Amino acid sequence: MLISPPFLPPRGDLTEEQWLNVAMACGGPGAGAYPVSANFDWHGGVHLTAPLNGTTPEPVRAIADGTVVFVREPTKTNDSQHPLCYGGGYTSDGTIIIRHETEIGINNHGQTTSVQFYSIYHHLYSIRTTARQNQPIWRKDELGQAGYIYGQANLIHFEIRCDEENLRKLIGRISGSLPVDRDGRLDAVFGEIYFYLPIDTPIYSQRPLLNSAVAQKPAPAGTPLPATPIALQPLTRTTDPMVIGMRYAGGIGESGRRGDVHVTSYTPQGIVVGSPIIESGAEYKIHESCATISKSYKTATQPAPSAIMEILRFGRIIGPDTLLPADLPHWREIPYTNGKGWVNLNAANVRKFSDADFPQWKKWRLITDNVNNDAHCDSQTLKSLIDLDGDGEINPIEGLAALREDHIAHQMHKTICKIPCEWNAENQNKRWKWLIETSARNTSPMEKADYDKFIEHVTALSIAHRDLFSKEWAFNPKAFIEVFRKCNW
């Protein structure tokens, strides 16, 4: 998948993270954050501020190749009684929806992993004539200019959705956490590579022989031939499962650091353990390392350098090569609580994954327990992340305070939520009727006249594209783009 943010400000010397923060300046709690508002109402996208290029706001652009499936030209009005003039000012209703069909990998049978998802660009002030319904659009093509949200200029609502079939293709599952009793998916492998180490994994103080899955060191110099290697004793053993992350810089980063390998240890809950290790220039030396490992075996049993390459780069064989010998070790120095040591990452009981598996130790979480299907979030899973006092209820003050906490905001960032689309005109009364009903979650119901004006407003912003409404899974758009920019398939 080739994907970009919906705004493309100048890159300059910014890192990828810094540039994306400029390109996708998301509103905070109560200002268009994902996946809930400060009142704990569902919000399936984010509000983005168009970055400036000099004094000119950047245009909105297509995030990936696709087909424009819906276009609505913006309604311009100065009538203060118009439904679009509500909540303190005018809200633009210009809208474009793009259906994207792309690939993120290939399986062992040569079949590509094809995925489909939708991107929604709402509150556009103007739309380019090149964005035409039922016509193709290309990544980075201009769509239009950001508009107004409640009187504030240069804003859009941006959203990414898919159906359940494509959720499974995109992340490898449709519920629960990533299983760790088996290796992760092979039909898509990208980004950071992870190794799940079980309890009692031995860690050694020195690098064992390259060609021995059993930790050994060479016999002392001068030992009569045939010299027998000496078994190494573990420095320590893991007392809890541990996840080792291996990330190649891939040419990105500071000058002089673009060939490094970063090795980080995590708990299964995602807490960093020890101090990450940086192997300077290791990616540039990977061919040399493959040749060295291959030549450490006897000539008749030397493994193919291409197979070793996959072990060192992806942690396992992902292509057509067969790994011979099957127990070829992958000795890598890792950090742990009390220091660092060597571990065989290709041991039989070590499980391998990548960012394509959306693992829980990177805070990815599927939210599937929203049952009321109205606009108010009733997911106990999501509430548990924000319920600071543990009473099972979220009042606006508590909710806003929690959502502003960095660690909670990070967890919200990585949620993938099964929620109805907010843009279906036929569902607006069902979504919002609770606002005029007295209940434990709504002790001050809205007056009927005010409610009617609100429903007119949200109906005016609704979208007449039924196909979108069956796409019940919403991603945080920034998190989606962050992770799939690592794919590069």
C-alpha positions in Angstrom: 0.0 0.0 0.0 1.2 3.4 -0.9 -0.5 6.0 1.3 0.0 9.7 2.2 -1.7 12.1 4.6 -4.6 14.3 3.3 -2.4 17.4 3.5 1.2 17.5 2.2 3.1 20.4 3.8 6.8 20.9 2.9 8.9 18.1 4.5 12.2 20.0 5.0 14.4 18.3 7.6 11.4 16.9 9.6 11.4 13.3 10.6 8.5 11.1 9.5 6.8 11.5 12.9 7.3 15.3 13.0 6.0 15.7 9.4 2.9 13.6 10.1 2.2 15.7 13.1 2.2 18.8 10.9 0.3 17.2 8.1 -2.4 15.8 10.4 -2.9 18.3 13.2 -5.8 16.5 14.9 -8.2 18.2 17.2 -8.1 17.2 20.9 -10.9 16.1 23.2 -14.0 18.1 22.5 -12.5 19.4 19.3 -12.9 16.6 16.8 -10.8 13.8 18.4 -11.2 10.1 17.7 -13.1 7.9 18.8 -15.2 9.8 21.3 -16.0 13.4 22.2 -15.6 15.0 25.6 -19.2 13.9 26.3 -18.3 10.4 25.3 -20.3 10.4 22.0 -18.8 8.4 19.2 -16.8 10.3 16.6 -15.6 8.0 13.9 -12.9 10.4 12.4 -10.8 13.3 13.3 -10.9 17.1 12.6 -7.8 18.2 10.9 -6.4 21.8 10.5 -5.1 22.5 7.0 -1.4 23.4 7.5 -0.1 26.6 6.0 2.4 26.8 3.1 3.5 30.4 3.7 0.2 32.1 4.3 -1.8 29.7 2.1 -3.6 26.7 3.5 -2.6 23.4 1.9 -5.2 21.8 -0.3 -6.9 18.5 0.7 -5.5 15.6 -1.3 -6.4 11.9 -1.9 -4.5 9.7 0.5 -4.2 6.8 -2.0 -5.2 5.7 -5.5 -8.9 4.9 -5.7 -12.3 5.7 -7.2 -14.4 8.7 -6.3 -17.7 7.2 -5.3 -19.4 10.3 -3.9 -19.2 14.1 -4.4 -21.3 16.8 -2.9 -20.6 20.4 -3.8 -20.6 22.7 -0.8 -23.7 24.7 0.1 -22.8 28.4 0.5 -25.1 30.4 2.7 -25.2 33.5 4.9 -28.6 32.7 6.3 -28.3 32.4 10.0 -31.4 30.2 10.1 -30.0 27.7 7.6 -29.4 24.2 9.2 -25.7 24.5 8.4 -25.5 27.6 10.6 -25.7 26.0 14.0 -23.5 25.7 17.1 -21.8 29.1 16.8 -21.3 29.4 13.0 -21.4 27.9 9.5 -20.3 24.4 8.8 -19.3 23.4 5.3 -21.0 20.4 3.8 -18.8 19.7 0.8 -17.9 16.0 0.8 -15.9 13.5 -1.2 -15.7 9.7 -0.6 -13.0 7.6 -2.2 -13.1 3.8 -2.4 -9.5 2.4 -2.3 -8.5 -1.0 -3.5 -4.9 -1.9 -3.0 -2.5 -4.6 -1.8 -0.5 -5.1 1.4 1.3 -8.3 0.7 1.2 -11.8 -0.8 0.7 -15.3 0.6 2.7 -18.5 0.1 0.7 -19.4 -3.0 1.5 -16.2 -4.8 -1.9 -14.6 -4.2 -1.8 -10.9 -3.3 -3.5 -9.7 -0.1 -5.9 -7.3 -1.6 -7.8 -4.8 0.6 -10.6 -2.3 0.3 -11.3 0.7 2.5 -13.0 4.1 2.2 -11.7 7.6 3.0 -14.2 10.4 3.7 -13.3 14.1 3.4 -16.1 16.2 4.9 -16.6 19.9 5.5 -14.9 20.9 2.2 -15.3 24.6 1.3 -14.6 24.0 -2.4 -14.0 20.9 -4.6 -11.7 20.6 -7.6 -13.3 19.9 -10.9 -10.9 16.9 -11.3 -12.7 15.1 -8.5 -15.5 13.5 -10.4 -17.9 10.8 -9.2 -17.3 7.3 -10.5 -13.9 8.4 -11.9 -10.4 7.3 -10.8 -8.3 9.5 -8.5 -4.6 9.2 -7.7 -2.7 9.5 -4.5 -1.8 13.2 -3.8 -4.3 14.5 -6.3 -6.0 17.7 -5.1 -9.6 17.3 -3.9 -10.4 20.8 -2.7 -10.0 23.3 0.1 -10.7 22.7 3.8 -13.8 24.5 5.0 -15.6 25.5 8.2 -16.7 23.6 11.3 -19.0 25.7 13.5 -17.5 28.9 12.2 -13.8 27.9 12.5 -12.0 28.0 9.1 -9.5 25.6 7.4 -10.9 22.4 9.0 -12.0 19.1 7.7 -13.5 15.9 9.2 -11.4 13.0 7.9 -12.5 9.4 8.3 -11.4 5.9 7.3 -13.8 2.9 7.3 -14.0 -0.7 6.1 -16.3 -3.7 6.4 -15.5 -6.8 8.5 -14.2 -8.9 5.6 -11.6 -6.2 4.8 -10.8 -5.6 8.5 -9.7 -9.2 8.6 -7.5 -8.6 5.5 -6.1 -5.4 6.9 -5.1 -6.5 10.4 -5.4 -10.3 10.3 -8.4 -10.7 12.7 -11.8 -9.3 13.5 -11.9 -9.7 17.3 -9.7 -10.1 20.4 -6.0 -9.8 20.8 -3.3 -11.3 18.6 -2.8 -15.0 19.5 0.8 -15.6 20.7 0.8 -19.4 20.6 1.7 -19.4 16.8 3.5 -17.2 14.4 1.8 -14.1 12.9 0.5 -13.7 9.4 2.7 -14.2 6.4 0.5 -12.7 3.7 1.6 -9.2 5.0 4.8 -8.5 6.8 6.1 -5.0 7.4 7.4 -2.5 9.9 8.9 -3.6 13.2 9.5 -7.3 13.5 8.6 -8.9 16.9 9.7 -12.0 18.6 7.6 -13.4 21.5 10.0 -15.1 24.0 8.4 -17.6 26.4 9.2 -17.9 30.1 12.6 -19.5 30.8 14.2 -18.3 27.6 18.0 -18.4 28.2 20.0 -15.2 27.8 23.8 -15.5 27.3 26.6 -13.0 28.1 28.4 -13.5 24.8 27.5 -14.2 21.2 27.4 -18.0 20.6 28.8 -19.7 17.5 26.9 -18.5 14.4 26.2 -22.0 13.2 25.0 -23.6 16.4 21.4 -23.5 17.7 22.8 -24.7 21.0 24.7 -21.9 22.7 28.4 -22.8 22.4 31.7 -20.9 22.1 34.8 -22.1 20.3 37.3 -24.4 22.0 40.4 -22.5 23.3 43.2 -21.8 20.9 45.7 -24.7 20.8 43.1 -27.4 21.5 44.0 -30.6 19.6 41.9 -31.3 16.6 39.1 -32.1 16.3 38.3 -29.3 18.7 34.9 -29.6 20.4 33.1 -26.3 21.1 32.3 -25.5 24.8 28.7 -25.1 26.0 27.8 -21.7 27.3 25.9 -21.3 30.5 23.0 -18.8 30.5 23.6 -15.5 32.1 20.0 -15.5 33.2 16.6 -16.7 32.0 13.4 -14.8 31.4 10.9 -15.1 34.3 8.1 -13.6 32.3 7.3 -13.6 28.6 9.1 -10.9 26.7 8.6 -9.3 23.3 11.7 -8.3 21.3 11.2 -5.6 18.6 13.6 -5.3 15.7 13.3 -2.3 13.5 15.5 -1.5 10.5 15.9 2.2 9.8 15.3 1.6 6.1 17.0 4.8 5.0 14.9 7.0 7.3 16.2 9.1 10.1 19.2 11.3 10.9 22.2 11.4 8.6 24.6 8.6 9.5 21.8 6.6 11.3 19.8 5.4 8.3 21.2 1.9 8.2 20.9 1.1 11.9 18.9 -1.6 13.5 17.0 -0.8 16.6 16.4 -3.6 19.1 13.8 -2.9 21.8 12.4 -5.2 24.5 8.8 -5.0 25.7 6.6 -6.6 28.2 3.5 -8.3 26.6 1.6 -5.2 27.8 3.9 -2.9 25.7 6.1 -1.4 28.5 9.7 -0.9 27.3 12.2 -3.1 29.2 15.8 -1.9 29.7 17.6 0.4 27.2 17.1 -0.2 23.5 20.2 -1.4 21.6 21.2 0.3 18.3 23.3 -1.8 15.9 25.1 0.9 13.9 25.0 0.3 10.1 23.7 -3.2 10.4 21.4 -2.9 7.5 24.2 -1.9 5.2 26.2 -4.9 6.4 23.4 -7.4 6.1 24.8 -9.1 2.9 28.2 -9.4 4.6 26.5 -10.9 7.7 24.6 -13.5 5.5 27.8 -14.6 3.8 29.6 -14.9 7.1 26.9 -17.1 8.6 26.6 -19.2 5.5 30.4 -19.8 5.4 30.5 -20.8 9.1 28.9 -24.1 8.0 30.7 -26.9 6.2 30.6 -26.5 2.5 28.1 -29.2 1.9 25.6 -27.9 4.4 25.8 -24.1 3.9 22.4 -22.4 4.0 21.4 -20.2 1.2 22.4 -16.5 1.9 19.0 -15.5 0.6 17.3 -17.6 3.3 19.6 -16.2 6.0 18.7 -12.7 4.7 15.0 -13.3 5.4 15.8 -14.6 8.9 17.9 -11.5 9.7 15.5 -9.1 8.1 12.0 -10.6 8.8 12.8 -13.2 11.6 11.6 -16.1 9.4 11.3 -17.3 5.9 8.6 -15.4 4.0 9.5 -16.4 0.5 9.9 -19.6 -1.5 13.3 -20.6 0.0 13.6 -23.5 2.4 15.6 -22.9 5.5 18.3 -25.6 5.7 19.2 -26.3 8.3 15.8 -25.6 9.8 17.3 -24.8 13.2 19.7 -22.1 11.8 20.1 -19.7 14.8 19.4 -16.0 14.8 21.6 -14.8 17.6 20.8 -11.2 18.5 21.8 -9.0 21.4 18.8 -7.8 23.3 18.2 -5.5 26.3 16.6 -6.8 29.5 15.9 -5.4 32.9 19.4 -5.8 34.3 21.5 -5.2 31.1 21.8 -7.0 27.8 22.6 -10.4 26.5 22.3 -12.8 23.5 19.2 -14.8 22.6 18.4 -17.1 19.7 15.4 -15.5 18.1 14.9 -18.5 15.8 14.5 -21.0 18.6 11.6 -23.4 18.1 9.5 -21.9 20.8 9.9 -18.3 19.7 6.9 -16.8 17.9 7.4 -14.2 15.2 5.1 -11.2 14.2 5.3 -7.8 12.6 3.4 -4.5 12.6 1.1 -6.1 10.0 -0.3 -8.1 12.9 -1.5 -5.0 14.9 -0.2 -6.5 18.2 -1.6 -5.6 21.6 1.9 -4.7 22.9 1.8 -1.8 20.5 -1.6 -0.8 22.0 -3.8 -1.9 19.2 -7.3 -2.8 20.5 -10.5 -3.8 18.8 -13.7 -2.3 20.3 -16.6 -4.6 19.6 -18.9 -4.2 22.6 -20.9 -1.1 21.7 -24.5 -2.5 21.9 -26.9 0.5 21.9 -26.0 1.6 18.4 -26.9 5.2 19.2 -24.4 8.1 19.2 -23.4 7.7 22.8 -20.5 5.3 23.6 -21.6 2.4 25.8 -18.5 0.2 25.2 -17.4 -1.0 28.6 -14.0 -1.8 27.1 -13.5 1.9 26.1 -15.0 3.2 29.3 -12.6 1.1 31.4 -9.7 3.0 29.8 -11.1 6.3 30.8 -13.0 5.6 34.1 -10.5 7.3 36.4 -12.4 6.7 39.6 -13.6 3.2 38.7 -17.3 3.8 39.3 -18.4 2.5 35.9 -19.6 5.9 34.8 -18.0 8.7 32.8 -19.1 12.2 33.5 -18.0 15.1 31.2 -15.5 16.5 33.6 -13.9 13.1 34.3 -14.0 12.1 30.7 -12.3 15.3 29.4 -9.6 15.0 32.1 -8.9 11.4 31.2 -8.8 12.0 27.5 -6.2 14.7 28.0 -3.8 12.2 29.7 -1.0 11.3 27.2 -1.2 7.6 28.0 -4.9 7.4 27.6 -4.8 9.5 24.4 -2.2 7.0 23.0 -4.6 4.1 23.8 -7.5 6.0 22.1 -5.2 6.5 19.1 -4.8 2.8 18.6 -8.4 1.7 18.9 -10.3 0.2 16.0 -14.0 0.5 16.6 -17.1 -1.2 15.3 -19.6 1.7 15.3 -22.4 2.9 13.0 -21.5 5.6 10.5 -22.6 9.0 11.8 -23.6 10.3 8.3 -26.7 8.3 7.6 -29.7 10.7 7.5 -32.2 7.9 8.1 -30.5 7.0 11.4 -30.0 10.5 12.9 -33.1 10.4 15.2 -32.2 6.9 16.3 -28.6 8.0 17.1 -29.6 11.1 19.0 -33.1 10.5 20.5 -31.5 9.8 23.9 -30.7 13.5 24.1 -34.4 14.3 24.9 -34.8 11.3 27.2 -34.1 11.5 30.9 -31.7 8.7 32.0 -28.7 8.0 34.2 -26.5 9.1 31.4 -28.6 12.2 30.5 -30.0 13.9 33.6 -30.6 17.2 31.8 -32.5 16.3 28.5 -32.6 18.7 25.6 -35.7 20.7 24.9 -37.7 19.4 22.0 -37.4 22.6 20.0 -33.6 22.7 20.4 -33.4 19.0 19.6 -35.4 19.5 16.3 -32.9 22.2 15.2 -30.0 19.9 16.1 -31.5 17.1 14.0 -32.0 19.4 11.1 -28.3 20.3 11.3 -26.9 16.8 11.5 -29.3 15.7 8.7 -28.1 18.6 6.5 -24.5 17.2 7.0 -25.5 13.6 6.3 -24.3 11.8 3.2 -26.5 10.0 0.6 -24.2 7.0 -0.1 -25.7 3.8 1.3 -22.6 1.6 0.5 -20.7 3.6 3.1 -23.1 2.7 5.9 -22.3 -1.0 5.8 -18.7 -0.2 6.6 -19.0 -0.5 10.4 -15.3 -0.5 11.3 -13.5 2.8 11.9 -9.8 3.5 12.3 -8.1 6.5 13.7 -7.1 7.9 10.4 -3.7 9.2 11.6 -2.9 5.8 13.2 -4.0 4.0 10.0 -1.7 6.2 7.8 1.2 5.9 10.3 1.2 2.1 10.3 0.5 1.5 6.5 3.2 4.0 5.5 5.5 1.2 6.8 4.1 -1.3 4.3 5.5 0.0 1.0 4.2 -3.1 -0.8 
